[in-house]
Amino acid sequence: MFKKNVTNHSFRHSKSMHLLEAGVNLLYIRDFLGHTSVTTTEVYAKANAEIKRKIIDQHGAQLGVEDKYTPKKKDDLLDWLKSSF
């Protein structure tokens, strides 16, 4: 059923990622995990692609960054990428 072994660490990691995605402060997650330093806990924040995307979207909007491509160009690119694989 499982392709990998499920360990206690897997559950800790999953719970930490879910807390982070729910917007829980990293300091509270640090305390929950029992880490002495928040830099140990920051690994979870660096590993989360969704949080990175949200931050980039938020700051991009503040800078007034606009799309480089028209909707047609985006569709053409996606079609090309799909046909390449």
HTML snippet that shows the backbone in 3Dmol.js (N, CA, C, O; Angstrom):
<script src="https://3Dmol.org/build/3Dmol-min.js"></script>
<div id="view" style="width:600px;height:400px;position:relative"></div>
<script>
const pdb = `
ATOM      1  N   MET A   1       0.817  -1.188   0.000  1.00  0.00           N
ATOM      2  CA  MET A   1       0.000   0.000   0.000  1.00  0.00           C
ATOM      3  C   MET A   1       0.869   1.264   0.000  1.00  0.00           C
ATOM      4  O   MET A   1       0.596   2.196  -0.755  1.00  0.00           O
ATOM      5  N   PHE A   2       1.910   1.304   0.836  1.00  0.00           N
ATOM      6  CA  PHE A   2       2.807   2.451   0.879  1.00  0.00           C
ATOM      7  C   PHE A   2       4.072   2.120   0.098  1.00  0.00           C
ATOM      8  O   PHE A   2       4.615   1.020   0.201  1.00  0.00           O
ATOM      9  N   LYS A   3       4.524   3.083  -0.675  1.00  0.00           N
ATOM     10  CA  LYS A   3       5.751   2.871  -1.448  1.00  0.00           C
ATOM     11  C   LYS A   3       6.999   3.105  -0.598  1.00  0.00           C
ATOM     12  O   LYS A   3       8.066   2.563  -0.885  1.00  0.00           O
ATOM     13  N   LYS A   4       6.852   3.918   0.450  1.00  0.00           N
ATOM     14  CA  LYS A   4       7.961   4.203   1.346  1.00  0.00           C
ATOM     15  C   LYS A   4       7.568   3.801   2.753  1.00  0.00           C
ATOM     16  O   LYS A   4       6.389   3.630   3.063  1.00  0.00           O
ATOM     17  N   ASN A   5       8.560   3.655   3.587  1.00  0.00           N
ATOM     18  CA  ASN A   5       8.265   3.405   4.995  1.00  0.00           C
ATOM     19  C   ASN A   5       7.733   4.685   5.620  1.00  0.00           C
ATOM     20  O   ASN A   5       8.269   5.769   5.389  1.00  0.00           O
ATOM     21  N   VAL A   6       6.685   4.554   6.407  1.00  0.00           N
ATOM     22  CA  VAL A   6       6.139   5.686   7.131  1.00  0.00           C
ATOM     23  C   VAL A   6       6.753   5.670   8.521  1.00  0.00           C
ATOM     24  O   VAL A   6       6.678   4.674   9.240  1.00  0.00           O
ATOM     25  N   THR A   7       7.363   6.794   8.884  1.00  0.00           N
ATOM     26  CA  THR A   7       8.038   6.884  10.170  1.00  0.00           C
ATOM     27  C   THR A   7       7.403   7.978  11.017  1.00  0.00           C
ATOM     28  O   THR A   7       6.563   8.741  10.540  1.00  0.00           O
ATOM     29  N   ASN A   8       7.813   8.044  12.274  1.00  0.00           N
ATOM     30  CA  ASN A   8       7.350   9.127  13.146  1.00  0.00           C
ATOM     31  C   ASN A   8       7.734  10.479  12.566  1.00  0.00           C
ATOM     32  O   ASN A   8       6.976  11.445  12.657  1.00  0.00           O
ATOM     33  N   HIS A   9       8.909  10.537  11.974  1.00  0.00           N
ATOM     34  CA  HIS A   9       9.364  11.790  11.377  1.00  0.00           C
ATOM     35  C   HIS A   9       8.439  12.215  10.235  1.00  0.00           C
ATOM     36  O   HIS A   9       8.207  13.408  10.042  1.00  0.00           O
ATOM     37  N   SER A  10       7.917  11.262   9.487  1.00  0.00           N
ATOM     38  CA  SER A  10       6.987  11.582   8.402  1.00  0.00           C
ATOM     39  C   SER A  10       5.753  12.289   8.941  1.00  0.00           C
ATOM     40  O   SER A  10       5.269  13.249   8.343  1.00  0.00           O
ATOM     41  N   PHE A  11       5.243  11.809  10.079  1.00  0.00           N
ATOM     42  CA  PHE A  11       4.075  12.440  10.692  1.00  0.00           C
ATOM     43  C   PHE A  11       4.412  13.833  11.223  1.00  0.00           C
ATOM     44  O   PHE A  11       3.622  14.765  11.072  1.00  0.00           O
ATOM     45  N   ARG A  12       5.573  13.972  11.838  1.00  0.00           N
ATOM     46  CA  ARG A  12       6.010  15.289  12.338  1.00  0.00           C
ATOM     47  C   ARG A  12       6.141  16.280  11.193  1.00  0.00           C
ATOM     48  O   ARG A  12       5.689  17.421  11.285  1.00  0.00           O
ATOM     49  N   HIS A  13       6.762  15.830  10.118  1.00  0.00           N
ATOM     50  CA  HIS A  13       6.958  16.690   8.958  1.00  0.00           C
ATOM     51  C   HIS A  13       5.611  17.099   8.352  1.00  0.00           C
ATOM     52  O   HIS A  13       5.396  18.271   8.044  1.00  0.00           O
ATOM     53  N   SER A  14       4.718  16.142   8.186  1.00  0.00           N
ATOM     54  CA  SER A  14       3.399  16.430   7.610  1.00  0.00           C
ATOM     55  C   SER A  14       2.626  17.415   8.471  1.00  0.00           C
ATOM     56  O   SER A  14       2.057  18.379   7.958  1.00  0.00           O
ATOM     57  N   LYS A  15       2.603  17.179   9.779  1.00  0.00           N
ATOM     58  CA  LYS A  15       1.897  18.081  10.691  1.00  0.00           C
ATOM     59  C   LYS A  15       2.492  19.479  10.627  1.00  0.00           C
ATOM     60  O   LYS A  15       1.751  20.462  10.614  1.00  0.00           O
ATOM     61  N   SER A  16       3.801  19.586  10.588  1.00  0.00           N
ATOM     62  CA  SER A  16       4.468  20.884  10.517  1.00  0.00           C
ATOM     63  C   SER A  16       4.117  21.622   9.231  1.00  0.00           C
ATOM     64  O   SER A  16       3.858  22.825   9.247  1.00  0.00           O
ATOM     65  N   MET A  17       4.110  20.903   8.133  1.00  0.00           N
ATOM     66  CA  MET A  17       3.773  21.521   6.851  1.00  0.00           C
ATOM     67  C   MET A  17       2.321  21.990   6.835  1.00  0.00           C
ATOM     68  O   MET A  17       2.027  23.065   6.313  1.00  0.00           O
ATOM     69  N   HIS A  18       1.415  21.202   7.397  1.00  0.00           N
ATOM     70  CA  HIS A  18       0.010  21.594   7.457  1.00  0.00           C
ATOM     71  C   HIS A  18      -0.182  22.828   8.335  1.00  0.00           C
ATOM     72  O   HIS A  18      -0.963  23.716   7.994  1.00  0.00           O
ATOM     73  N   LEU A  19       0.519  22.885   9.453  1.00  0.00           N
ATOM     74  CA  LEU A  19       0.439  24.067  10.310  1.00  0.00           C
ATOM     75  C   LEU A  19       0.959  25.295   9.579  1.00  0.00           C
ATOM     76  O   LEU A  19       0.355  26.365   9.650  1.00  0.00           O
ATOM     77  N   LEU A  20       2.063  25.147   8.886  1.00  0.00           N
ATOM     78  CA  LEU A  20       2.650  26.251   8.145  1.00  0.00           C
ATOM     79  C   LEU A  20       1.710  26.739   7.051  1.00  0.00           C
ATOM     80  O   LEU A  20       1.534  27.945   6.874  1.00  0.00           O
ATOM     81  N   GLU A  21       1.101  25.805   6.312  1.00  0.00           N
ATOM     82  CA  GLU A  21       0.165  26.163   5.247  1.00  0.00           C
ATOM     83  C   GLU A  21      -1.094  26.824   5.796  1.00  0.00           C
ATOM     84  O   GLU A  21      -1.748  27.598   5.097  1.00  0.00           O
ATOM     85  N   ALA A  22      -1.434  26.520   7.046  1.00  0.00           N
ATOM     86  CA  ALA A  22      -2.608  27.117   7.681  1.00  0.00           C
ATOM     87  C   ALA A  22      -2.305  28.517   8.223  1.00  0.00           C
ATOM     88  O   ALA A  22      -3.194  29.197   8.735  1.00  0.00           O
ATOM     89  N   GLY A  23      -1.052  28.934   8.106  1.00  0.00           N
ATOM     90  CA  GLY A  23      -0.689  30.286   8.523  1.00  0.00           C
ATOM     91  C   GLY A  23      -0.196  30.394   9.955  1.00  0.00           C
ATOM     92  O   GLY A  23      -0.078  31.500  10.483  1.00  0.00           O
ATOM     93  N   VAL A  24       0.092  29.277  10.589  1.00  0.00           N
ATOM     94  CA  VAL A  24       0.605  29.299  11.958  1.00  0.00           C
ATOM     95  C   VAL A  24       2.020  29.870  11.945  1.00  0.00           C
ATOM     96  O   VAL A  24       2.834  29.515  11.092  1.00  0.00           O
ATOM     97  N   ASN A  25       2.304  30.747  12.888  1.00  0.00           N
ATOM     98  CA  ASN A  25       3.604  31.395  12.993  1.00  0.00           C
ATOM     99  C   ASN A  25       4.696  30.346  13.190  1.00  0.00           C
ATOM    100  O   ASN A  25       4.511  29.366  13.911  1.00  0.00           O
ATOM    101  N   LEU A  26       5.821  30.566  12.546  1.00  0.00           N
ATOM    102  CA  LEU A  26       6.947  29.631  12.605  1.00  0.00           C
ATOM    103  C   LEU A  26       7.457  29.431  14.034  1.00  0.00           C
ATOM    104  O   LEU A  26       7.955  28.355  14.364  1.00  0.00           O
ATOM    105  N   LEU A  27       7.342  30.447  14.877  1.00  0.00           N
ATOM    106  CA  LEU A  27       7.786  30.309  16.267  1.00  0.00           C
ATOM    107  C   LEU A  27       6.930  29.305  17.030  1.00  0.00           C
ATOM    108  O   LEU A  27       7.440  28.554  17.862  1.00  0.00           O
ATOM    109  N   TYR A  28       5.618  29.291  16.745  1.00  0.00           N
ATOM    110  CA  TYR A  28       4.744  28.321  17.403  1.00  0.00           C
ATOM    111  C   TYR A  28       5.042  26.904  16.916  1.00  0.00           C
ATOM    112  O   TYR A  28       4.987  25.947  17.689  1.00  0.00           O
ATOM    113  N   ILE A  29       5.356  26.782  15.636  1.00  0.00           N
ATOM    114  CA  ILE A  29       5.704  25.466  15.094  1.00  0.00           C
ATOM    115  C   ILE A  29       7.016  24.987  15.709  1.00  0.00           C
ATOM    116  O   ILE A  29       7.173  23.806  16.019  1.00  0.00           O
ATOM    117  N   ARG A  30       7.946  25.907  15.880  1.00  0.00           N
ATOM    118  CA  ARG A  30       9.224  25.565  16.534  1.00  0.00           C
ATOM    119  C   ARG A  30       8.974  24.997  17.921  1.00  0.00           C
ATOM    120  O   ARG A  30       9.545  23.972  18.295  1.00  0.00           O
ATOM    121  N   ASP A  31       8.113  25.672  18.683  1.00  0.00           N
ATOM    122  CA  ASP A  31       7.812  25.206  20.040  1.00  0.00           C
ATOM    123  C   ASP A  31       7.083  23.862  20.011  1.00  0.00           C
ATOM    124  O   ASP A  31       7.352  22.989  20.836  1.00  0.00           O
ATOM    125  N   PHE A  32       6.172  23.701  19.070  1.00  0.00           N
ATOM    126  CA  PHE A  32       5.422  22.454  18.938  1.00  0.00           C
ATOM    127  C   PHE A  32       6.359  21.277  18.665  1.00  0.00           C
ATOM    128  O   PHE A  32       6.185  20.187  19.210  1.00  0.00           O
ATOM    129  N   LEU A  33       7.355  21.519  17.811  1.00  0.00           N
ATOM    130  CA  LEU A  33       8.303  20.462  17.453  1.00  0.00           C
ATOM    131  C   LEU A  33       9.392  20.250  18.499  1.00  0.00           C
ATOM    132  O   LEU A  33      10.059  19.215  18.513  1.00  0.00           O
ATOM    133  N   GLY A  34       9.567  21.242  19.379  1.00  0.00           N
ATOM    134  CA  GLY A  34      10.605  21.130  20.400  1.00  0.00           C
ATOM    135  C   GLY A  34      11.982  21.548  19.907  1.00  0.00           C
ATOM    136  O   GLY A  34      12.991  21.198  20.519  1.00  0.00           O
ATOM    137  N   HIS A  35      12.036  22.296  18.801  1.00  0.00           N
ATOM    138  CA  HIS A  35      13.324  22.791  18.319  1.00  0.00           C
ATOM    139  C   HIS A  35      13.805  23.912  19.230  1.00  0.00           C
ATOM    140  O   HIS A  35      12.999  24.697  19.729  1.00  0.00           O
ATOM    141  N   THR A  36      15.101  23.989  19.446  1.00  0.00           N
ATOM    142  CA  THR A  36      15.652  25.072  20.265  1.00  0.00           C
ATOM    143  C   THR A  36      15.877  26.323  19.442  1.00  0.00           C
ATOM    144  O   THR A  36      15.870  27.429  19.983  1.00  0.00           O
ATOM    145  N   SER A  37      16.074  26.169  18.155  1.00  0.00           N
ATOM    146  CA  SER A  37      16.345  27.307  17.280  1.00  0.00           C
ATOM    147  C   SER A  37      15.320  27.352  16.151  1.00  0.00           C
ATOM    148  O   SER A  37      14.945  26.321  15.593  1.00  0.00           O
ATOM    149  N   VAL A  38      14.879  28.554  15.827  1.00  0.00           N
ATOM    150  CA  VAL A  38      13.914  28.703  14.737  1.00  0.00           C
ATOM    151  C   VAL A  38      14.564  28.403  13.386  1.00  0.00           C
ATOM    152  O   VAL A  38      13.865  28.098  12.419  1.00  0.00           O
ATOM    153  N   THR A  39      15.880  28.486  13.310  1.00  0.00           N
ATOM    154  CA  THR A  39      16.544  28.179  12.035  1.00  0.00           C
ATOM    155  C   THR A  39      16.371  26.711  11.662  1.00  0.00           C
ATOM    156  O   THR A  39      16.354  26.367  10.480  1.00  0.00           O
ATOM    157  N   THR A  40      16.246  25.855  12.653  1.00  0.00           N
ATOM    158  CA  THR A  40      15.974  24.441  12.370  1.00  0.00           C
ATOM    159  C   THR A  40      14.587  24.291  11.763  1.00  0.00           C
ATOM    160  O   THR A  40      14.385  23.488  10.852  1.00  0.00           O
ATOM    161  N   THR A  41      13.643  25.057  12.264  1.00  0.00           N
ATOM    162  CA  THR A  41      12.256  24.979  11.809  1.00  0.00           C
ATOM    163  C   THR A  41      12.078  25.647  10.445  1.00  0.00           C
ATOM    164  O   THR A  41      11.159  25.298   9.704  1.00  0.00           O
ATOM    165  N   GLU A  42      12.940  26.596  10.109  1.00  0.00           N
ATOM    166  CA  GLU A  42      12.828  27.304   8.830  1.00  0.00           C
ATOM    167  C   GLU A  42      12.953  26.379   7.631  1.00  0.00           C
ATOM    168  O   GLU A  42      12.552  26.748   6.526  1.00  0.00           O
ATOM    169  N   VAL A  43      13.494  25.200   7.823  1.00  0.00           N
ATOM    170  CA  VAL A  43      13.613  24.219   6.744  1.00  0.00           C
ATOM    171  C   VAL A  43      12.239  23.956   6.142  1.00  0.00           C
ATOM    172  O   VAL A  43      12.109  23.797   4.928  1.00  0.00           O
ATOM    173  N   TYR A  44      11.211  23.910   6.992  1.00  0.00           N
ATOM    174  CA  TYR A  44       9.858  23.657   6.516  1.00  0.00           C
ATOM    175  C   TYR A  44       9.360  24.804   5.643  1.00  0.00           C
ATOM    176  O   TYR A  44       8.705  24.577   4.625  1.00  0.00           O
ATOM    177  N   ALA A  45       9.667  26.025   6.037  1.00  0.00           N
ATOM    178  CA  ALA A  45       9.233  27.182   5.261  1.00  0.00           C
ATOM    179  C   ALA A  45       9.934  27.228   3.907  1.00  0.00           C
ATOM    180  O   ALA A  45       9.330  27.625   2.910  1.00  0.00           O
ATOM    181  N   LYS A  46      11.191  26.830   3.861  1.00  0.00           N
ATOM    182  CA  LYS A  46      11.944  26.839   2.609  1.00  0.00           C
ATOM    183  C   LYS A  46      11.487  25.725   1.677  1.00  0.00           C
ATOM    184  O   LYS A  46      11.617  25.844   0.459  1.00  0.00           O
ATOM    185  N   ALA A  47      10.960  24.653   2.233  1.00  0.00           N
ATOM    186  CA  ALA A  47      10.567  23.499   1.420  1.00  0.00           C
ATOM    187  C   ALA A  47       9.172  23.638   0.826  1.00  0.00           C
ATOM    188  O   ALA A  47       8.803  22.864  -0.058  1.00  0.00           O
ATOM    189  N   ASN A  48       8.396  24.601   1.289  1.00  0.00           N
ATOM    190  CA  ASN A  48       7.007  24.707   0.880  1.00  0.00           C
ATOM    191  C   ASN A  48       6.854  25.582  -0.357  1.00  0.00           C
ATOM    192  O   ASN A  48       6.973  26.805  -0.275  1.00  0.00           O
ATOM    193  N   ALA A  49       6.594  24.969  -1.483  1.00  0.00           N
ATOM    194  CA  ALA A  49       6.467  25.699  -2.749  1.00  0.00           C
ATOM    195  C   ALA A  49       5.237  26.601  -2.779  1.00  0.00           C
ATOM    196  O   ALA A  49       5.280  27.673  -3.383  1.00  0.00           O
ATOM    197  N   GLU A  50       4.153  26.196  -2.145  1.00  0.00           N
ATOM    198  CA  GLU A  50       2.922  26.990  -2.145  1.00  0.00           C
ATOM    199  C   GLU A  50       3.130  28.312  -1.408  1.00  0.00           C
ATOM    200  O   GLU A  50       2.652  29.355  -1.855  1.00  0.00           O
ATOM    201  N   ILE A  51       3.828  28.271  -0.303  1.00  0.00           N
ATOM    202  CA  ILE A  51       4.104  29.505   0.432  1.00  0.00           C
ATOM    203  C   ILE A  51       5.006  30.415  -0.393  1.00  0.00           C
ATOM    204  O   ILE A  51       4.802  31.628  -0.427  1.00  0.00           O
ATOM    205  N   LYS A  52       5.995  29.840  -1.053  1.00  0.00           N
ATOM    206  CA  LYS A  52       6.866  30.636  -1.921  1.00  0.00           C
ATOM    207  C   LYS A  52       6.062  31.309  -3.020  1.00  0.00           C
ATOM    208  O   LYS A  52       6.278  32.484  -3.316  1.00  0.00           O
ATOM    209  N   ARG A  53       5.127  30.568  -3.634  1.00  0.00           N
ATOM    210  CA  ARG A  53       4.306  31.124  -4.705  1.00  0.00           C
ATOM    211  C   ARG A  53       3.456  32.285  -4.196  1.00  0.00           C
ATOM    212  O   ARG A  53       3.347  33.312  -4.865  1.00  0.00           O
ATOM    213  N   LYS A  54       2.851  32.128  -3.011  1.00  0.00           N
ATOM    214  CA  LYS A  54       2.012  33.183  -2.447  1.00  0.00           C
ATOM    215  C   LYS A  54       2.817  34.451  -2.181  1.00  0.00           C
ATOM    216  O   LYS A  54       2.358  35.558  -2.461  1.00  0.00           O
ATOM    217  N   ILE A  55       4.021  34.278  -1.637  1.00  0.00           N
ATOM    218  CA  ILE A  55       4.869  35.437  -1.344  1.00  0.00           C
ATOM    219  C   ILE A  55       5.281  36.139  -2.635  1.00  0.00           C
ATOM    220  O   ILE A  55       5.268  37.368  -2.712  1.00  0.00           O
ATOM    221  N   ILE A  56       5.641  35.360  -3.637  1.00  0.00           N
ATOM    222  CA  ILE A  56       6.037  35.957  -4.923  1.00  0.00           C
ATOM    223  C   ILE A  56       4.852  36.686  -5.554  1.00  0.00           C
ATOM    224  O   ILE A  56       5.009  37.790  -6.075  1.00  0.00           O
ATOM    225  N   ASP A  57       3.668  36.076  -5.510  1.00  0.00           N
ATOM    226  CA  ASP A  57       2.475  36.736  -6.051  1.00  0.00           C
ATOM    227  C   ASP A  57       2.169  38.030  -5.308  1.00  0.00           C
ATOM    228  O   ASP A  57       1.850  39.048  -5.922  1.00  0.00           O
ATOM    229  N   GLN A  58       2.268  37.982  -3.985  1.00  0.00           N
ATOM    230  CA  GLN A  58       1.973  39.153  -3.167  1.00  0.00           C
ATOM    231  C   GLN A  58       2.941  40.294  -3.471  1.00  0.00           C
ATOM    232  O   GLN A  58       2.516  41.428  -3.690  1.00  0.00           O
ATOM    233  N   HIS A  59       4.224  40.000  -3.485  1.00  0.00           N
ATOM    234  CA  HIS A  59       5.215  41.049  -3.715  1.00  0.00           C
ATOM    235  C   HIS A  59       5.244  41.488  -5.171  1.00  0.00           C
ATOM    236  O   HIS A  59       5.529  42.649  -5.463  1.00  0.00           O
ATOM    237  N   GLY A  60       4.954  40.575  -6.078  1.00  0.00           N
ATOM    238  CA  GLY A  60       4.869  40.949  -7.485  1.00  0.00           C
ATOM    239  C   GLY A  60       3.737  41.935  -7.719  1.00  0.00           C
ATOM    240  O   GLY A  60       3.875  42.867  -8.511  1.00  0.00           O
ATOM    241  N   ALA A  61       2.617  41.733  -7.030  1.00  0.00           N
ATOM    242  CA  ALA A  61       1.479  42.647  -7.159  1.00  0.00           C
ATOM    243  C   ALA A  61       1.830  44.024  -6.609  1.00  0.00           C
ATOM    244  O   ALA A  61       1.407  45.041  -7.158  1.00  0.00           O
ATOM    245  N   GLN A  62       2.599  44.059  -5.530  1.00  0.00           N
ATOM    246  CA  GLN A  62       3.008  45.338  -4.949  1.00  0.00           C
ATOM    247  C   GLN A  62       3.945  46.102  -5.877  1.00  0.00           C
ATOM    248  O   GLN A  62       3.952  47.333  -5.890  1.00  0.00           O
ATOM    249  N   LEU A  63       4.723  45.373  -6.642  1.00  0.00           N
ATOM    250  CA  LEU A  63       5.665  46.022  -7.563  1.00  0.00           C
ATOM    251  C   LEU A  63       5.023  46.401  -8.891  1.00  0.00           C
ATOM    252  O   LEU A  63       5.623  47.106  -9.703  1.00  0.00           O
ATOM    253  N   GLY A  64       3.815  45.934  -9.102  1.00  0.00           N
ATOM    254  CA  GLY A  64       3.125  46.241 -10.353  1.00  0.00           C
ATOM    255  C   GLY A  64       3.650  45.433 -11.523  1.00  0.00           C
ATOM    256  O   GLY A  64       3.594  45.888 -12.666  1.00  0.00           O
ATOM    257  N   VAL A  65       4.158  44.243 -11.256  1.00  0.00           N
ATOM    258  CA  VAL A  65       4.685  43.392 -12.311  1.00  0.00           C
ATOM    259  C   VAL A  65       3.517  42.860 -13.144  1.00  0.00           C
ATOM    260  O   VAL A  65       2.545  42.334 -12.602  1.00  0.00           O
ATOM    261  N   GLU A  66       3.623  43.001 -14.433  1.00  0.00           N
ATOM    262  CA  GLU A  66       2.573  42.520 -15.312  1.00  0.00           C
ATOM    263  C   GLU A  66       3.063  41.288 -16.065  1.00  0.00           C
ATOM    264  O   GLU A  66       4.262  41.028 -16.160  1.00  0.00           O
ATOM    265  N   ASP A  67       2.098  40.537 -16.598  1.00  0.00           N
ATOM    266  CA  ASP A  67       2.450  39.357 -17.388  1.00  0.00           C
ATOM    267  C   ASP A  67       3.201  39.769 -18.643  1.00  0.00           C
ATOM    268  O   ASP A  67       2.890  40.782 -19.271  1.00  0.00           O
ATOM    269  N   LYS A  68       4.200  38.960 -18.997  1.00  0.00           N
ATOM    270  CA  LYS A  68       4.966  39.213 -20.208  1.00  0.00           C
ATOM    271  C   LYS A  68       4.256  38.679 -21.436  1.00  0.00           C
ATOM    272  O   LYS A  68       4.493  39.139 -22.554  1.00  0.00           O
ATOM    273  N   TYR A  69       3.390  37.714 -21.223  1.00  0.00           N
ATOM    274  CA  TYR A  69       2.782  37.015 -22.346  1.00  0.00           C
ATOM    275  C   TYR A  69       1.286  37.275 -22.409  1.00  0.00           C
ATOM    276  O   TYR A  69       0.617  37.398 -21.383  1.00  0.00           O
ATOM    277  N   THR A  70       0.783  37.356 -23.612  1.00  0.00           N
ATOM    278  CA  THR A  70      -0.653  37.462 -23.811  1.00  0.00           C
ATOM    279  C   THR A  70      -1.275  36.088 -23.538  1.00  0.00           C
ATOM    280  O   THR A  70      -0.570  35.079 -23.536  1.00  0.00           O
ATOM    281  N   PRO A  71      -2.579  36.046 -23.309  1.00  0.00           N
ATOM    282  CA  PRO A  71      -3.218  34.743 -23.100  1.00  0.00           C
ATOM    283  C   PRO A  71      -2.983  33.774 -24.260  1.00  0.00           C
ATOM    284  O   PRO A  71      -2.829  32.574 -24.033  1.00  0.00           O
ATOM    285  N   LYS A  72      -2.952  34.270 -25.493  1.00  0.00           N
ATOM    286  CA  LYS A  72      -2.714  33.395 -26.643  1.00  0.00           C
ATOM    287  C   LYS A  72      -1.306  32.811 -26.600  1.00  0.00           C
ATOM    288  O   LYS A  72      -1.114  31.621 -26.852  1.00  0.00           O
ATOM    289  N   LYS A  73      -0.326  33.648 -26.283  1.00  0.00           N
ATOM    290  CA  LYS A  73       1.052  33.157 -26.198  1.00  0.00           C
ATOM    291  C   LYS A  73       1.195  32.111 -25.091  1.00  0.00           C
ATOM    292  O   LYS A  73       1.922  31.131 -25.254  1.00  0.00           O
ATOM    293  N   LYS A  74       0.505  32.316 -23.968  1.00  0.00           N
ATOM    294  CA  LYS A  74       0.538  31.332 -22.886  1.00  0.00           C
ATOM    295  C   LYS A  74      -0.057  30.008 -23.352  1.00  0.00           C
ATOM    296  O   LYS A  74       0.502  28.942 -23.096  1.00  0.00           O
ATOM    297  N   ASP A  75      -1.199  30.085 -24.038  1.00  0.00           N
ATOM    298  CA  ASP A  75      -1.840  28.869 -24.539  1.00  0.00           C
ATOM    299  C   ASP A  75      -0.951  28.147 -25.546  1.00  0.00           C
ATOM    300  O   ASP A  75      -0.839  26.921 -25.523  1.00  0.00           O
ATOM    301  N   ASP A  76      -0.319  28.922 -26.431  1.00  0.00           N
ATOM    302  CA  ASP A  76       0.588  28.314 -27.408  1.00  0.00           C
ATOM    303  C   ASP A  76       1.762  27.613 -26.720  1.00  0.00           C
ATOM    304  O   ASP A  76       2.161  26.517 -27.116  1.00  0.00           O
ATOM    305  N   LEU A  77       2.306  28.253 -25.695  1.00  0.00           N
ATOM    306  CA  LEU A  77       3.416  27.660 -24.958  1.00  0.00           C
ATOM    307  C   LEU A  77       2.983  26.378 -24.250  1.00  0.00           C
ATOM    308  O   LEU A  77       3.697  25.376 -24.284  1.00  0.00           O
ATOM    309  N   LEU A  78       1.816  26.409 -23.611  1.00  0.00           N
ATOM    310  CA  LEU A  78       1.315  25.209 -22.941  1.00  0.00           C
ATOM    311  C   LEU A  78       1.065  24.076 -23.929  1.00  0.00           C
ATOM    312  O   LEU A  78       1.372  22.919 -23.643  1.00  0.00           O
ATOM    313  N   ASP A  79       0.515  24.404 -25.074  1.00  0.00           N
ATOM    314  CA  ASP A  79       0.292  23.385 -26.106  1.00  0.00           C
ATOM    315  C   ASP A  79       1.611  22.772 -26.556  1.00  0.00           C
ATOM    316  O   ASP A  79       1.720  21.557 -26.716  1.00  0.00           O
ATOM    317  N   TRP A  80       2.601  23.616 -26.756  1.00  0.00           N
ATOM    318  CA  TRP A  80       3.909  23.135 -27.186  1.00  0.00           C
ATOM    319  C   TRP A  80       4.533  22.232 -26.117  1.00  0.00           C
ATOM    320  O   TRP A  80       5.100  21.185 -26.429  1.00  0.00           O
ATOM    321  N   LEU A  81       4.420  22.654 -24.849  1.00  0.00           N
ATOM    322  CA  LEU A  81       4.973  21.838 -23.766  1.00  0.00           C
ATOM    323  C   LEU A  81       4.273  20.491 -23.664  1.00  0.00           C
ATOM    324  O   LEU A  81       4.920  19.469 -23.432  1.00  0.00           O
ATOM    325  N   LYS A  82       2.959  20.483 -23.835  1.00  0.00           N
ATOM    326  CA  LYS A  82       2.210  19.229 -23.777  1.00  0.00           C
ATOM    327  C   LYS A  82       2.594  18.307 -24.924  1.00  0.00           C
ATOM    328  O   LYS A  82       2.677  17.093 -24.743  1.00  0.00           O
ATOM    329  N   SER A  83       2.828  18.872 -26.097  1.00  0.00           N
ATOM    330  CA  SER A  83       3.184  18.047 -27.249  1.00  0.00           C
ATOM    331  C   SER A  83       4.615  17.520 -27.165  1.00  0.00           C
ATOM    332  O   SER A  83       4.958  16.535 -27.818  1.00  0.00           O
ATOM    333  N   SER A  84       5.444  18.174 -26.364  1.00  0.00           N
ATOM    334  CA  SER A  84       6.851  17.768 -26.232  1.00  0.00           C
ATOM    335  C   SER A  84       7.009  16.523 -25.367  1.00  0.00           C
ATOM    336  O   SER A  84       8.022  15.830 -25.460  1.00  0.00           O
ATOM    337  N   PHE A  85       6.034  16.236 -24.540  1.00  0.00           N
ATOM    338  CA  PHE A  85       6.145  15.089 -23.638  1.00  0.00           C
ATOM    339  C   PHE A  85       5.191  14.079 -24.067  1.00  0.00           C
ATOM    340  O   PHE A  85       5.101  13.015 -23.454  1.00  0.00           O
TER     341      PHE A  85
END
`;
const viewer = $3Dmol.createViewer("view");
viewer.addModel(pdb, "pdb");
viewer.setStyle({}, {cartoon: {color: "spectrum"}});
viewer.zoomTo();
viewer.render();
</script>
